[in-house]
């Protein structure tokens, strides 16, 4: 697992962000932060978590897509957090009722290289103009690295018989998610955390101007 400091301003609060499969920091450069330093974890070819959390008064967790699973997998290595938010994902990323249906996931895995070069990123977004905005600052990782990441994740998911325990406090679920079916997300969070729905696709971040707005979604409920 790699990490990148999205914002490092010597703030007393640290926001820990686990991104989704195939992403890096580039598409998130536009997000500002008023109250937080922000560290991002990505590239899940190796799921071991670097210990780079010391020195903060408060910690917050935001995880997205496959990052929801990855953060939960590493929960014992994380500092004690004030709030944990899951965005468009569940701890069961490949699941017929709670995540991506297995048949669909295996098709994605089989055609990962083709998808990464075309349709996958288009499907991440709800609106065409969002995809065009993404193209101005796209992911820079190699296709091979991202393809191998998906294979590694699937092997890990197959080998881990996870038993979910109370972890996340809030889930944000997009109404127009083409990657992880909205209803499957609701199926899981209905009994496991508070959730709110967003008028967006799988990548909802263009609806926010900074990380603080994401954290403040907690105050809506």
N, C-alpha and C positions, 0 to 999 in steps of 0.2 A: 504494500500500500504506500502511495506517495502522499505528500501533503504540500500545501501552498498557503502562504499567508495572503489572503485577499485584502484584509485591512489590518495594519499593525500600527496603532496610534497610542500605545501605552494606556489604554482604557482599563478600568478596574474589572470590566465584565468581558468574558470571552464567549463568543458564539462558535460552537463546533458544528461544522457542516459536512455531512456525508452526501456526496453527490450520487447521481445515478450511473449506471453502466455507460461506458464509452465517452464520458465527459471529462473535461479538465476545467481549469479556472477561466479560460478565455470568455465563454459566453456569459459569465457573471460579473465581468469587469464594470458594467454600468451601475451595479447596485452600490449605493453609498452606505455608510454606517455612522450613526451619530453617537450611540452609547456603547458600542461593542468593538473590540478587536474580533476579527473573523478568520478562522483557520478552516481550510477545506481539505478533506480527504478524498482521494480518487485513485483509480487504477487498481482494481481488485484482483489482479493476477496473483498477488500475495495478500492474504487477509489479516496478517499480523499488524497490529496498531502501534505506531511509534508513540513514545511517551514524551509529549511536548506541551503539557498542559499547565505546568507549574507557574505560580506567581500571580494568580487572579483571585479576586474576592468572590466572584459569582460566575457560574457556568450555565450555559444554555445549549440545548441540542436541537438542531434542525436536520432532518434526514429526508432524502427524496428518492423515490423509485427503488432501485436495488440497494440504495444506501440505507433504507429503512431496515432491511434484513441485515446488512453489514454492521450497522450500529448496534442492533440488538445482539448480534453474535459476539460483539466486543464489549458488551455492557459492563462486564466486571473490570475492564481496563479503563473505563471512563471515570472522570471525577464526578462527584455528586453534583447534580444539576438542579437548577430551580424550575426548569420547564423543558419538556421534551415534546417536540412537534414532528409528526410524520406527514410527509406530503406525497400524495399519489403513489403509495406503496403500502405493503404490509410485511410482517415478518415471514410470510409464506409467499414469496414472489412467484413460484411456480406451483399453482394449485388450482384445481378446477372450480373451486368455490370462493377462494380468498385471494387469488392472484391471477397471473397469466395462465389460462388453461394450458395444460401440458402439451397438447397437440400443436397449439399455436406457437408455444415457446420453441418446440423442437424444429418447427419450420423456420422460425427466426434464426435459430442456431445453425441450421443447415445452410441457409442463404445469408449468413451474417455479412460476408464480404460484399455481396451485391447490395444488401440493404444499407450498409454503412456508406456506400457510394451513391445512394439514391434515395429511395422512399422512406427509410427509417426516420431521418431527421425531418422530412416533411410531415410525417405523421405525429411527430412530437408536439406540433403546434396546432392551435385551433384555427388561426387565420393565416392567410397567405402572407400578409404584411409582416406577421411575426417571424415566419420562416425567412423572409427577405432581410429582416433586421438581424437575425441570427447569422446569415451569410456574410455580414459585414465583420463579424468577429467570431468565426467558427472554432470548433475544436481543432487542436493542432496535433494531437496524438496520431501515430501511424495507424492505418487500417489494420495491419497485422497485430499490433498491440491490443487494439480494441476487440478484435475477433478472438484472440487468445483469452482475453479477459472473460468473455462470455462463456467460453468452454470451461475455464477454471471455476467460475461461479456455479455453473450447473453441476460440476462434479462435487463441489462443496455442499450444495443444496441436497443432492442425492444422498450424501453420506451423513448429513446432520438430521437427526430426527428431533427437531425442535419442539419443545413444549413451552408455549407462550405463558409468561407470567406478567402481571401488571408492570408495565414499563413506560409506554407513551402516555402522555396526558391529553394530547389533542391531535386530531388528524384533519388535514385539509384534503378534500376530495374534489377533483375537477369533474364537472358534469359531462365534459366532452373528451374524456380521456380515451385515446385510440390505442394505447399501449397496455395498460392494466384496466380491464373493464370496471367502470364506475360502480356497477352493482356489486361486483365481487369485493371491492374495497369496502363498500357499505356493509356487506354481509359480515365482514370481519370486525370493523370498528363499532358496529351497532352494540356489541356486547363487551367491547374491550377498551373503549375510550370515547370521550366526547368528540364529535366531528362536525365540521361545517362544510358546505359545498361552495365551490368557486365556479364562476362563469368563465371557464378557461379549458385548455387542453392539458396534455400531460406536463408540459413545461409552462407553469403559470407565472413565471418570475417577471415577465414584462408588465404584469398588473401591479407591481410594487416599485416604489422608487428607492427603497432602502431596506436593509435587513430588519430595522426596527419595526417597520410596518408588518413584517411577517410575524415577529414575536408578539406584536400587539393584537394579532388576531385572537389571541387568548382572551382578551378583554371583551370580545363581541358576545361571548356566551355568558 
